[in-house]
Amino acid sequence: MAVNQRPRPVRRTSVGRAIVLACDSLATLVVSFGLCAVSLLLPGLTEDHGPATGPTSPKALAFSAAALLLLSSLAVTATLHSYGRTDRLRRIARWAAAARLTLLVCAATASVVHGIVTIELA
């Protein structure tokens, strides 16, 4: 870049997009902490206290891995949005946050609907 040229300023995030990013961060943190809690409590919830239900059981590790994946995707999105030098990177981060929020809401809704249908049919 030449000495006299200024970098283009990055546009500010609108209020609506900031609200989506905040809701995404909050939902991701709550779900990941819930997954961590389930992975810690899972061995005690089963009736068999054998070696398959220990703290390193495959189900508990899967919940822990899912929580780690959510937290790492949140960190990548926040880094891209905060330190993105171009509008394109920030736009990608906003789309990733919106997609993650949509997936979390759909998963929670499906879980509630499954619980209602299971209880009503039982």
N, C-alpha and C positions, 0 to 999 in steps of 0.2 A: 504494500500500500504506500502511496506517495505521502510525503510529509504534510502536504496541505489538504489531503482528503480526510474527511471525518467518517467514522463508521456510521452506518445507518442506525438510528435508534430503534430498539425493539419496542413494538407496540405494547401497551399495557393490557393486562388481562381484564376483560369486562367483569361486571359484578356477577352475572349469571354463570359464567365459566368459573369464576372463583368459588361460587357456592357449590358447583358440581365437584370441583377439586377438593373442597373441604369435606363434603359428604363422602366422597370416595376415600379420602384419607381416614376419616372416622370409621366408616364401615369396614375398611380393610383392617384397621387396627383391632376393632372389636371382634371380627371374625377370626383373625389370626390368634388373638389371645384366647378365644373360645376353643379353637383347635388345639392350642397348647394345653389348655385345661383338660380337654377330653383325652389327649394323649397321656397326660399324667394320671388321670383317674381311671382310664380304661382297664388296666390290669385289676384294679379292685372292684370293678363293676361286674366282672364275670364270676361265675360260681366255681370254676376250676382255677385253683391257684397253683397250677403246675408250671413247668418251665415255658410253655407256649404263651402264657399270659404274663410273663415277667415284664419288666420295664423296656426290654428290647424286643417285644413282640412285633410282628410285622404290621399289625393294625395300628399300634401306637406309633411306630416309626412312620407310617404313612400319614397320620395326622400331623406329626411334627414336621415332616417334609412339606406338606401342604401349607402349613403356617409359615415355614421358612421361605417357600416360593412366593407367597403373598407379600411378605415383608420385603423381600428382595425386589419384587416388581414395583412395589411402592417406592422404594429407594431409587430405583432407576428412573421411574417417572418423575419423581421430585427433582432429581438431579438434572434430567433433560429439560424440565420446565424452568428451573431456576437458573441454570448456567447455559442454556441453549443460546448459541450466538445468532441463530437465524430464526425467523418466524416459522420456518418449516419444522425445525426440531421441536419447538414449543407446540406447534399444532399436532405433531405426532404424539407428544406427551399428553396433550389434552384428550386426543382420541383414545389413547391407551387407558387413561383414567376413566373415561366414560364407558369404555368396553368392560373394564374390570368391575365398575360399579353396577352395570347392567347384569353381568354374570352373577355377582353376589346377590343382587335383589331377586333375580330369577331363581337362584338356588334356594334362597330363604323362602320364597313363595312356594316353590315346589315341595319343600320340606313341610311347610304348614299344610298345604293341600293334601299331601300324602298322609300326614297325621290325622287330619279330619276324616278323610275317606277310610282310613284303617280303623279309626275308632267307631265311626258310624256303621261300618260293615261288621264289626265284631260283636 
